[in-house]
């Protein structure tokens, strides 16, 4: 029967497709459950860091106004159009801020499922299945915990999702030259650019790849050129003033040098495997970084003649290298050393995933290839499991800290709120109206009357081994602005109770600081404690430089 072989092939195709889809779906669900549990234990609808800079957007939302200029106004080099639309909707419709956190986890889970699908498709075997599962777990790893509880980071999750899908369609176009695939890829890349700053790299890579793989198709080349011009104008024009400020900015603490960039990049990519050091530049981290980058370069060279059919891993590697370089230069220029910051983990991960895909596409796996895959998989799995267990223990403390900060915001105070620089009272009032329900405000005011609050302390310029704010008895001393401090309240620094004095109004506490507490550089916790009632205040960072 001549049709039998064709029927058998169709059955095999559907079986294969179903197994791929089921694997991707299951991993997406597993990832969402894992991230959702962390959010359930530790999330709270409290604005954090950069979210305080969008006060004018919240004010517009409270008035029912949506400004085009506000949507495209850059923030730290990012065009947050998608994020601002979502934040505007949250305030306008009085939606709980945690909705964005859960939506972020959905996007992360979908990205994990898609990459699991791609990995398993490239190597449909037990090794491929195991690799797909571990890659998915790495994508939704708790290593990015800082992003999880930050509603604003839905912009980053959206950018990564749009980027990965755009890369998949770009590879499909490179293989079949279907104009529809190219169109979808460019639209998704454009959305990635409107989601977060790194999206501009996704956009540029996609249009360059489509142009280079168009062959003699002039229409596709023309479209890619037009889309590039439009996209760059949309990204660059709103940032003219920002770029000028960056150009004129001077930093006295710059760490920028070729050597530091090299070390930063090695530590940055070691973060994708297993690196939990304080600075990220220890010997183990650097060795892991060298291993990963060397293996990736070796694989790129092996597949350089067939790059059109292997465009996805090439794009993932290029994206990771480009974002890592830009981040390292920007951070080092400002004197900041953060190669292992959790927020960068998802940006570095595409290089490792790209390397895994390249290994699966080289053909028959040799012993050395299998060893490398084994090292990567064990490191990724160990890192993900360890990070999740650590974060699981941390979430109750995070929830308590965030809930205290929310109480502070709703009662018109700044204690415990995480933001950079000063915040005007007008802005605080807008934030309270935007993110606090009327019942939250009433309840918060009741609670704050009975809580210990550590509002501020000084002096701040404290250096290791040097005395500061010296008193007549020769001891260094600190002061703290407080609320509801009792005569028995003491300051606690680095776990050690200080001999403290409280004024009659309970709003000022002073204490002597023994020399051994400031003998070495580091960060210590400072808080109020009443040994009689057992009450403890919020914590602030005490930095010894």
HUFEN-V636163 format. One record per residue. N is the residue number from 1. RES is the residue in one letter. SS is DSSP state (hx for helix, st for strand, lp for the rest). Layout:
BEGIN
N	RES	SS
N	RES	SS
END
This chain:
BEGIN
1	X	lp
2	X	lp
3	X	lp
4	X	hx
5	X	hx
6	X	hx
7	X	hx
8	X	hx
9	X	hx
10	X	hx
11	X	hx
12	X	hx
13	X	hx
14	X	hx
15	X	hx
16	X	hx
17	X	hx
18	X	hx
19	X	hx
20	X	hx
21	X	hx
22	X	hx
23	X	hx
24	X	hx
25	X	hx
26	X	hx
27	X	hx
28	X	hx
29	X	hx
30	X	hx
31	X	hx
32	X	hx
33	X	hx
34	X	hx
35	X	hx
36	X	hx
37	X	hx
38	X	hx
39	X	hx
40	X	hx
41	X	hx
42	X	hx
43	X	lp
44	X	lp
45	X	lp
46	X	lp
47	X	lp
48	X	lp
49	X	hx
50	X	hx
51	X	hx
52	X	hx
53	X	hx
54	X	hx
55	X	hx
56	X	hx
57	X	hx
58	X	hx
59	X	hx
60	X	hx
61	X	hx
62	X	hx
63	X	hx
64	X	lp
65	X	lp
66	X	lp
67	X	lp
68	X	hx
69	X	hx
70	X	hx
71	X	hx
72	X	hx
73	X	lp
74	X	lp
75	X	st
76	X	lp
77	X	lp
78	X	st
79	X	lp
80	X	lp
81	X	hx
82	X	hx
83	X	hx
84	X	hx
85	X	hx
86	X	hx
87	X	hx
88	X	hx
89	X	hx
90	X	hx
91	X	hx
92	X	hx
93	X	lp
94	X	lp
95	X	lp
96	X	lp
97	X	lp
98	X	hx
99	X	hx
100	X	hx
101	X	hx
102	X	hx
103	X	hx
104	X	hx
105	X	hx
106	X	hx
107	X	hx
108	X	hx
109	X	hx
110	X	hx
111	X	hx
112	X	hx
113	X	hx
114	X	hx
115	X	hx
116	X	hx
117	X	hx
118	X	hx
119	X	hx
120	X	hx
121	X	hx
122	X	hx
123	X	lp
124	X	lp
125	X	lp
126	X	hx
127	X	hx
128	X	hx
129	X	hx
130	X	hx
131	X	hx
132	X	hx
133	X	hx
134	X	hx
135	X	hx
136	X	hx
137	X	hx
138	X	hx
139	X	hx
140	X	lp
141	X	lp
142	X	hx
143	X	hx
144	X	hx
145	X	hx
146	X	hx
147	X	hx
148	X	hx
149	X	lp
150	X	lp
151	X	hx
152	X	hx
153	X	hx
154	X	hx
155	X	hx
156	X	hx
157	X	hx
158	X	hx
159	X	hx
160	X	hx
161	X	hx
162	X	hx
163	X	hx
164	X	hx
165	X	hx
166	X	hx
167	X	hx
168	X	hx
169	X	hx
170	X	hx
171	X	hx
172	X	hx
173	X	hx
174	X	hx
175	X	hx
176	X	hx
177	X	lp
178	X	lp
179	X	hx
180	X	hx
181	X	hx
182	X	hx
183	X	hx
184	X	hx
185	X	hx
186	X	hx
187	X	hx
188	X	hx
189	X	hx
190	X	hx
191	X	hx
192	X	hx
193	X	hx
194	X	hx
195	X	hx
196	X	lp
197	X	lp
198	X	lp
199	X	hx
200	X	hx
201	X	hx
202	X	hx
203	X	hx
204	X	hx
205	X	hx
206	X	hx
207	X	hx
208	X	hx
209	X	hx
210	X	hx
211	X	hx
212	X	hx
213	X	lp
214	X	lp
215	X	lp
216	X	lp
217	X	lp
218	X	hx
219	X	hx
220	X	hx
221	X	hx
222	X	hx
223	X	hx
224	X	hx
225	X	hx
226	X	hx
227	X	hx
228	X	hx
229	X	hx
230	X	hx
231	X	hx
232	X	hx
233	X	hx
234	X	hx
235	X	hx
236	X	hx
237	X	hx
238	X	hx
239	X	hx
240	X	hx
241	X	hx
242	X	hx
243	X	hx
244	X	hx
245	X	hx
246	X	hx
247	X	hx
248	X	hx
249	X	lp
250	X	lp
251	X	lp
252	X	lp
253	X	lp
254	X	lp
255	X	lp
256	X	lp
257	X	lp
258	X	hx
259	X	hx
260	X	hx
261	X	hx
262	X	hx
263	X	hx
264	X	hx
265	X	hx
266	X	hx
267	X	hx
268	X	hx
269	X	hx
270	X	hx
271	X	lp
272	X	lp
273	X	lp
274	X	lp
275	X	lp
276	X	lp
277	X	lp
278	X	lp
279	X	lp
280	X	lp
281	X	lp
282	X	lp
283	X	hx
284	X	hx
285	X	hx
286	X	hx
287	X	hx
288	X	hx
289	X	hx
290	X	hx
291	X	hx
292	X	hx
293	X	hx
294	X	hx
295	X	hx
296	X	hx
297	X	hx
298	X	hx
299	X	hx
300	X	hx
301	X	hx
302	X	hx
303	X	lp
304	X	hx
305	X	hx
306	X	hx
307	X	hx
308	X	hx
309	X	hx
310	X	hx
311	X	hx
312	X	hx
313	X	hx
314	X	hx
315	X	hx
316	X	hx
317	X	hx
318	X	hx
319	X	hx
320	X	hx
321	X	hx
322	X	hx
323	X	hx
324	X	hx
325	X	hx
326	X	hx
327	X	hx
328	X	hx
329	X	hx
330	X	hx
331	X	hx
332	X	hx
333	X	hx
334	X	lp
335	X	lp
336	X	lp
337	X	lp
338	X	lp
339	X	lp
340	X	lp
341	X	lp
342	X	hx
343	X	hx
344	X	hx
345	X	hx
346	X	hx
347	X	hx
348	X	hx
349	X	hx
350	X	hx
351	X	hx
352	X	hx
353	X	hx
354	X	hx
355	X	hx
356	X	hx
357	X	hx
358	X	hx
359	X	hx
360	X	hx
361	X	hx
362	X	lp
363	X	lp
364	X	lp
365	X	lp
366	X	lp
367	X	hx
368	X	hx
369	X	hx
370	X	hx
371	X	hx
372	X	hx
373	X	hx
374	X	hx
375	X	hx
376	X	hx
377	X	hx
378	X	hx
379	X	hx
380	X	hx
381	X	hx
382	X	hx
383	X	hx
384	X	hx
385	X	hx
386	X	hx
387	X	hx
388	X	hx
389	X	hx
390	X	hx
391	X	hx
392	X	hx
393	X	hx
394	X	hx
395	X	hx
396	X	hx
397	X	hx
398	X	hx
399	X	hx
400	X	hx
401	X	hx
402	X	hx
403	X	hx
404	X	hx
405	X	hx
406	X	hx
407	X	hx
408	X	hx
409	X	hx
410	X	hx
411	X	lp
412	X	lp
413	X	lp
414	X	lp
415	X	lp
416	X	lp
417	X	lp
418	X	lp
419	X	lp
420	X	lp
421	X	lp
422	X	lp
423	X	lp
424	X	lp
425	X	hx
426	X	hx
427	X	hx
428	X	hx
429	X	hx
430	X	hx
431	X	hx
432	X	hx
433	X	hx
434	X	hx
435	X	hx
436	X	lp
437	X	lp
438	X	hx
439	X	hx
440	X	hx
441	X	hx
442	X	hx
443	X	hx
444	X	hx
445	X	hx
446	X	hx
447	X	hx
448	X	hx
449	X	lp
450	X	lp
451	X	lp
452	X	lp
453	X	st
454	X	st
455	X	st
456	X	st
457	X	st
458	X	st
459	X	lp
460	X	lp
461	X	lp
462	X	lp
463	X	lp
464	X	lp
465	X	lp
466	X	lp
467	X	lp
468	X	lp
469	X	lp
470	X	st
471	X	lp
472	X	lp
473	X	lp
474	X	lp
475	X	lp
476	X	st
477	X	st
478	X	st
479	X	st
480	X	st
481	X	st
482	X	st
483	X	st
484	X	lp
485	X	lp
486	X	lp
487	X	lp
488	X	lp
489	X	st
490	X	st
491	X	st
492	X	st
493	X	st
494	X	lp
495	X	lp
496	X	st
497	X	st
498	X	lp
499	X	lp
500	X	st
501	X	st
502	X	st
503	X	lp
504	X	lp
505	X	lp
506	X	lp
507	X	lp
508	X	st
509	X	st
510	X	st
511	X	st
512	X	st
513	X	st
514	X	lp
515	X	hx
516	X	hx
517	X	hx
518	X	hx
519	X	lp
520	X	lp
521	X	lp
522	X	st
523	X	st
524	X	st
525	X	st
526	X	st
527	X	st
528	X	st
529	X	st
530	X	st
531	X	lp
532	X	lp
533	X	lp
534	X	lp
535	X	st
536	X	st
537	X	lp
538	X	lp
539	X	lp
540	X	st
541	X	st
542	X	st
543	X	st
544	X	st
545	X	lp
END
